[in-house]
């Protein structure tokens, strides 16, 4: 029953549709979680057990709280015009459409290195659309810069994306140690994204100077200083080894208390559907793990990872890249978290899982939630098909993936 419910849930997670059920990914995950409880695979006590023994409860509250705290901080940064100010700065500094494309890629990457990439894409996309429309530039390369830059930059830290947050909760690796290994792959991946977009769209982007110079957006200076100061403080707390979930939520609560604004607007910007999706997936994957099916699934792929450590690493990396696109990266990471401790080099395994599952998001249009957020926001202005995206995503992902894995292997060999 556990396996049947798991496979039924993954039908919706993979983006498929059943003619008699109009369910999307969050709806399918919620139904799967409910079925796990209704059929006795997971008990209600296991779902809500607050024991310190994480093996005895399904939902990883630390990950949910960390995601909530970072979303709230991003919401207040949006109210303080941080994203609009960064965009206006890029427009003023860019001298040509190509330089603007590079600037958008790196702004998206840097913001996503510390904030949740889905939230960054949600905030940047309307700004980028307005900018390119005003300048009469083709929107597609700039929208790709937002989502692909966001995916690449988010590799750098645990707070860059949801799957890295899941890895943080399971690995026990410190924020500083993770960032030390992942910063260079993230930087190189972002450079590859920017270079590839400039090259692939070279015929659509002129070398003439960029004319529009939009005025700086109105800024709430108190809120701007407050949010930036608190966000830096939260990141310092991460590096200091303090509990990440409560550091993020404490920072968000401090901004909420001192912002001189009603909190409702910030709370409404939180992606509650994503939090529900996470909680539901935790229950579904817990049921599969509880009854041993996760181990059975791992054994199916074991021949790909048999042999010396380097072959095991490459096999696991390839599996992560493919499976993250077949099943979506967050659900795959939830499942694969129980596999990493069986690898010969466990810490390298966590780094490979983070890199592979995140860069996999650049391969296809449905590879990450960030991609879907960007092109859903651009619906009516941009018609992005699966194949059109793949023509850009395939070379970008393969090159950045190979370079990133090579860097990780070199780092672990040296350090």
C-alpha distance (Angstrom), angle and dihedral (degrees) to the residues before:
residue distance angle dihedral
X1 . . .
X2 3.82 . .
X3 3.80 91.2 .
X4 3.81 93.0 44.8
X5 3.82 92.5 52.6
X6 3.80 90.7 44.6
X7 3.82 92.7 53.2
X8 3.81 91.6 43.7
X9 3.80 89.7 53.2
X10 3.79 92.4 48.2
X11 3.79 90.5 56.9
X12 3.80 87.4 70.0
X13 3.81 95.6 36.4
X14 3.81 89.3 56.1
X15 3.80 88.3 56.2
X16 3.80 97.7 -107.2
X17 3.79 122.8 142.2
X18 3.79 129.9 -142.0
X19 3.82 115.4 -147.9
X20 3.81 93.6 -131.3
X21 3.82 97.6 42.9
X22 3.81 123.4 57.1
X23 3.78 97.2 -161.4
X24 3.79 129.5 143.5
X25 3.80 126.8 -159.1
X26 3.82 98.1 -77.4
X27 3.79 91.5 43.3
X28 3.79 92.7 48.4
X29 3.82 91.6 48.3
X30 3.81 91.9 49.6
X31 3.81 91.4 49.3
X32 3.81 89.7 49.1
X33 3.81 91.5 51.8
X34 3.79 91.9 49.5
X35 3.82 91.4 48.7
X36 3.81 90.1 51.6
X37 3.81 88.9 58.1
X38 3.82 97.8 37.9
X39 3.82 92.6 53.4
X40 3.80 93.0 45.3
X41 3.79 97.3 -113.1
X42 3.81 89.3 123.2
X43 3.79 122.5 21.1
X44 3.82 122.2 -135.3
X45 3.82 87.7 -117.6
X46 3.80 90.3 58.2
X47 3.79 91.1 51.8
X48 3.79 94.4 52.9
X49 3.80 102.9 25.5
X50 3.80 108.8 134.3
X51 3.79 95.7 -162.8
X52 3.81 116.1 139.0
X53 3.80 86.7 -125.2
X54 3.82 99.5 92.4
X55 3.79 90.5 -163.6
X56 3.80 88.7 70.5
X57 3.78 99.8 58.5
X58 3.78 133.0 52.5
X59 3.80 105.8 -145.8
X60 3.80 117.4 70.2
X61 3.79 98.5 -141.7
X62 3.81 93.4 -175.2
X63 3.81 91.4 62.1
X64 3.81 92.3 47.1
X65 3.83 92.0 48.8
X66 3.82 92.4 46.5
X67 3.79 91.5 50.7
X68 3.81 91.4 47.2
X69 3.80 92.7 49.7
X70 3.81 93.6 49.5
X71 3.81 91.9 46.6
X72 3.80 91.1 52.7
X73 3.81 91.8 48.9
X74 3.81 89.5 50.3
X75 3.81 90.4 48.8
X76 3.80 91.8 54.9
X77 3.80 90.7 44.9
X78 3.79 87.4 55.4
X79 3.82 91.0 51.3
X80 3.79 88.3 50.4
X81 3.83 89.2 55.3
X82 3.82 93.4 -117.6
X83 3.80 92.5 141.1
X84 3.81 94.4 43.4
X85 3.80 91.0 47.3
X86 3.80 91.2 51.4
X87 3.80 90.3 49.3
X88 3.79 93.6 48.0
X89 3.80 89.5 49.0
X90 3.81 90.2 52.9
X91 3.80 91.8 50.8
X92 3.79 92.7 49.2
X93 3.81 93.4 47.0
X94 3.80 98.0 42.8
X95 3.78 112.7 92.8
X96 3.80 98.1 -173.2
X97 3.81 137.4 20.7
X98 3.81 89.2 -103.6
X99 3.79 92.8 54.5
X100 3.79 88.9 48.2
X101 3.81 89.3 53.5
X102 3.82 90.4 52.6
X103 3.81 90.8 46.1
X104 3.81 93.0 51.3
X105 3.82 90.4 49.4
X106 3.81 93.8 52.3
X107 3.81 95.8 41.2
X108 3.80 89.6 53.1
X109 3.81 90.6 46.0
X110 3.82 96.6 47.9
X111 3.80 93.8 46.7
X112 3.81 90.6 46.5
X113 3.79 91.9 51.1
X114 3.80 89.3 72.2
X115 3.81 105.8 17.5
X116 3.80 127.0 53.4
X117 3.82 106.8 -80.5
X118 3.81 93.9 -138.7
X119 3.80 90.1 58.2
X120 3.81 92.2 46.8
X121 3.80 90.6 53.4
X122 3.79 90.7 48.3
X123 3.81 91.2 53.8
X124 3.82 99.4 39.9
X125 3.80 101.3 44.1
X126 3.85 98.4 72.7
X127 3.82 90.0 46.9
X128 3.80 93.4 50.1
X129 3.81 92.0 46.7
X130 3.80 91.5 51.9
X131 3.82 91.9 47.3
X132 3.80 97.0 50.5
X133 3.79 91.9 42.6
X134 3.80 91.0 53.7
X135 3.81 91.1 47.3
X136 3.81 93.3 43.8
X137 3.80 91.6 -123.7
X138 3.82 125.3 148.9
X139 3.82 106.4 -94.0
X140 3.82 99.7 -151.2
X141 3.83 99.7 76.6
X142 3.80 91.8 46.5
X143 3.81 93.4 48.3
X144 3.80 89.1 49.4
X145 3.80 87.8 50.4
X146 3.81 89.7 55.9
X147 3.81 97.7 50.7
X148 3.82 99.5 32.8
X149 3.79 93.0 43.7
X150 3.78 88.9 47.9
X151 3.81 92.7 51.8
X152 3.81 92.8 47.2
X153 3.80 96.0 45.8
X154 3.79 93.2 46.7
X155 3.81 89.5 64.9
X156 3.81 89.2 77.4
X157 3.82 102.6 74.4
X158 3.77 144.2 18.0
X159 3.81 91.0 -108.0
X160 3.80 94.6 52.4
X161 3.79 96.2 90.0
X162 3.81 142.2 -5.3
X163 3.82 96.3 -100.5
X164 3.80 91.8 54.3
X165 3.81 88.6 52.0
X166 3.79 88.4 55.0
X167 3.80 90.1 51.1
X168 3.80 90.8 49.5
X169 3.79 91.0 56.0
X170 3.80 93.7 49.1
X171 3.81 103.2 36.0
X172 3.77 104.1 51.1
X173 3.83 89.1 -143.1
X174 3.80 114.3 146.5
X175 3.79 120.8 -112.9
X176 3.82 91.7 -118.4
X177 3.80 94.5 49.1
X178 3.80 92.6 48.5
X179 3.81 92.4 48.5
X180 3.81 91.6 48.0
X181 3.80 91.4 59.6
X182 3.82 98.4 36.3
X183 3.82 102.1 43.0
X184 3.81 95.9 80.5
X185 3.85 95.3 46.6
X186 3.82 88.4 48.2
X187 3.81 92.6 50.4
X188 3.81 93.8 46.5
X189 3.81 91.4 46.5
X190 3.80 90.5 52.5
X191 3.81 91.6 49.3
X192 3.82 89.5 50.5
X193 3.82 91.0 50.1
X194 3.81 92.4 50.3
X195 3.80 94.0 45.5
X196 3.80 93.0 46.3
X197 3.81 93.5 49.8
X198 3.81 92.5 48.7
X199 3.80 90.6 49.4
X200 3.82 98.1 42.7
X201 3.82 92.9 47.3
X202 3.81 96.8 36.3
X203 3.81 92.1 118.9
X204 3.81 92.9 52.5
X205 3.80 97.2 47.2
X206 3.79 116.8 70.2
X207 3.78 124.6 -147.6
X208 3.79 92.6 -131.8
X209 3.77 119.6 117.9
X210 3.77 116.8 -85.7
X211 3.79 106.6 -111.0
X212 3.83 111.3 -170.7
X213 3.81 112.7 89.1
X214 3.81 106.6 -176.1
X215 3.80 115.6 -160.0
X216 3.81 116.4 -107.4
X217 3.80 111.9 -88.6
X218 3.81 119.6 -107.1
X219 3.78 108.4 -89.2
X220 3.80 131.2 -154.2
X221 3.80 94.4 -140.3
X222 3.79 95.6 -165.5
X223 3.79 92.7 50.9
X224 3.82 91.4 43.2
X225 3.82 93.2 53.7
X226 3.80 91.6 41.9
X227 3.80 96.7 50.4
X228 3.80 94.7 43.8
X229 3.81 92.5 47.0
X230 3.79 93.9 47.9
X231 3.81 92.9 44.1
X232 3.80 90.7 52.6
X233 3.80 88.3 48.0
X234 3.80 91.1 51.9
X235 3.80 91.6 50.2
X236 3.82 89.8 49.2
X237 3.81 87.9 52.1
X238 3.81 89.0 52.6
X239 3.80 91.5 52.9
X240 3.80 90.2 45.4
X241 3.79 89.9 59.7
X242 3.82 98.1 -112.6
X243 3.84 117.2 149.2
X244 3.80 103.9 -73.1
X245 3.79 98.5 -150.6
X246 3.79 96.0 53.2
X247 3.80 93.6 38.1
X248 3.81 89.0 58.1
X249 3.80 94.4 43.8
X250 3.82 92.2 45.1
X251 3.80 89.3 52.6
X252 3.80 91.7 49.1
X253 3.82 91.3 48.1
X254 3.83 90.9 50.0
X255 3.80 91.5 52.6
X256 3.79 89.9 46.2
X257 3.80 91.2 52.7
X258 3.82 96.0 46.5
X259 3.81 102.1 33.6
X260 3.84 95.5 90.5
X261 3.80 87.9 -136.4
X262 3.77 134.8 109.1
X263 3.83 106.6 -97.0
X264 3.81 94.2 -140.5
X265 3.82 94.3 86.1
X266 3.80 92.3 53.1
X267 3.80 92.1 44.5
X268 3.79 90.6 51.3
X269 3.82 89.7 55.8
X270 3.81 91.4 59.8
X271 3.80 111.7 104.7
X272 3.80 96.6 -123.7
X273 3.80 90.3 170.3
X274 3.81 89.7 61.2
X275 3.81 90.9 49.9
X276 3.81 90.0 50.7
X277 3.81 89.3 47.9
X278 3.81 90.1 53.6
X279 3.79 94.5 47.3
X280 3.81 91.5 49.0
X281 3.80 93.0 48.6
X282 3.79 90.4 50.6
X283 3.81 89.3 59.0
X284 3.82 94.1 46.0
X285 3.82 94.4 48.4
X286 3.82 91.5 43.4
X287 3.81 89.2 56.8
X288 3.80 91.1 51.5
X289 3.80 92.4 47.6
X290 3.79 92.9 45.4
X291 3.78 92.6 59.0
X292 3.80 96.1 42.3
X293 3.79 99.1 -108.7
X294 3.79 94.5 122.2
X295 3.80 88.7 60.6
X296 3.81 90.7 47.3
X297 3.81 89.9 52.7
X298 3.82 90.1 48.9
X299 3.80 90.9 53.2
X300 3.81 89.8 56.0
X301 3.80 89.4 61.2
X302 3.83 95.7 36.5
X303 3.85 94.1 100.1
X304 3.82 89.0 61.7
X305 3.81 89.3 59.1
X306 3.80 100.4 39.0
X307 3.78 119.3 122.7
X308 3.81 136.8 36.2
X309 3.83 121.1 -3.2
X310 3.82 95.2 -96.1
X311 3.81 91.8 53.7
X312 3.79 91.5 45.4
X313 3.79 90.0 51.7
X314 3.80 94.3 48.8
X315 3.80 91.7 46.3
X316 3.79 92.1 50.3
X317 3.81 90.7 45.8
X318 3.80 92.3 52.2
X319 3.80 91.6 46.6
X320 3.81 90.3 50.4
X321 3.81 92.6 50.8
X322 3.81 94.3 49.7
X323 3.80 98.8 38.1
X324 3.81 93.0 47.1
X325 3.80 88.5 61.0
X326 3.79 95.5 42.2
X327 3.80 96.1 48.2
X328 3.83 102.4 15.4
X329 3.78 121.4 -99.4
X330 3.81 101.6 -98.5
X331 3.83 96.1 53.9
X332 3.80 91.3 44.0
X333 3.81 92.0 51.8
X334 3.80 89.7 50.0
X335 3.79 89.0 54.6
X336 3.82 97.1 40.2
X337 3.82 94.6 49.7
X338 3.80 88.5 85.5
X339 3.82 91.5 51.7
X340 3.80 100.1 55.2
X341 3.85 96.1 71.8
X342 3.83 88.0 60.7
X343 3.83 92.4 60.3
X344 3.79 121.7 100.7
X345 3.82 93.1 -121.5
X346 3.78 104.3 36.0
X347 3.82 98.9 -179.1
X348 3.81 91.6 49.2
X349 3.80 87.5 48.7
X350 3.82 91.3 57.5
X351 3.80 91.0 48.8
X352 3.81 91.8 48.6
X353 3.81 91.3 48.6
X354 3.81 91.0 51.4
X355 3.80 94.3 45.9
X356 3.80 97.0 42.5
X357 3.80 97.2 44.5
X358 3.81 92.1 47.3
X359 3.81 99.7 44.1
X360 3.81 87.9 44.7
X361 3.79 84.9 70.4
X362 3.81 89.4 71.3
X363 3.81 93.8 56.9
X364 3.81 101.8 74.2
X365 3.78 138.3 13.9
X366 3.82 91.0 -109.6
X367 3.81 93.6 40.9
X368 3.80 94.0 102.0
X369 3.78 139.1 14.5
X370 3.82 88.3 -122.4
X371 3.82 91.0 64.9
X372 3.78 92.1 50.0
X373 3.81 92.1 48.1
X374 3.81 92.2 53.4
X375 3.79 97.9 47.6
X376 3.79 95.1 38.6
X377 3.81 87.2 56.1
X378 3.81 89.0 50.1
X379 3.80 95.1 48.4
X380 3.79 110.4 134.8
X381 3.81 91.7 27.7
X382 3.80 100.8 53.2
X383 3.78 128.8 32.6
X384 3.80 105.0 -155.5
X385 3.80 113.4 -179.0
X386 3.80 125.7 -166.1
X387 3.82 92.9 -109.6
X388 3.80 94.9 44.6
X389 3.78 90.0 55.3
X390 3.82 92.4 43.8
X391 3.82 92.1 57.2
X392 3.80 87.9 64.1
X393 3.80 99.2 29.6
X394 3.80 97.1 52.9
X395 3.83 99.1 60.9
X396 3.81 93.1 36.3
X397 3.80 92.9 51.7
X398 3.78 97.9 42.7
X399 3.80 94.4 49.7
X400 3.82 95.6 43.5
X401 3.83 91.4 43.4
X402 3.81 93.8 52.1
X403 3.81 92.2 45.0
X404 3.81 92.1 46.2
X405 3.82 94.5 50.1
X406 3.80 90.5 46.7
X407 3.82 90.9 52.3
X408 3.82 92.0 48.3
X409 3.81 91.6 50.5
X410 3.82 90.5 48.5
X411 3.82 92.6 47.5
X412 3.80 92.7 50.8
X413 3.80 91.3 46.0
X414 3.82 91.1 52.3
X415 3.78 100.0 37.8
